[in-house]
Amino acid sequence: MEKNYDLLTIDEARDILRIGRNGMYDLIKRGMPHIKIGKQIRILRASLDASVEEHIIAS
């Protein structure tokens, strides 16, 4: 069975969230799920979407 993971670079993820580079690294340090491939960091699109959904504030 083949799995297709939608992996995002730091820049792609921060563009989606509309935050700066340092803000993205802060999120990673605070626990945003990610994987490392060598020295490169990749974020699963599904994890990014789930993180955003967890932080939605209903008013």
Buried (B, 14 or more C-beta within 10 A) or exposed (E): EEEEEEBBEBEBBBEBBEEEEEEBBEBBEEEBEBEEEEEEBBBBBEBBEEBEEEEEEEE
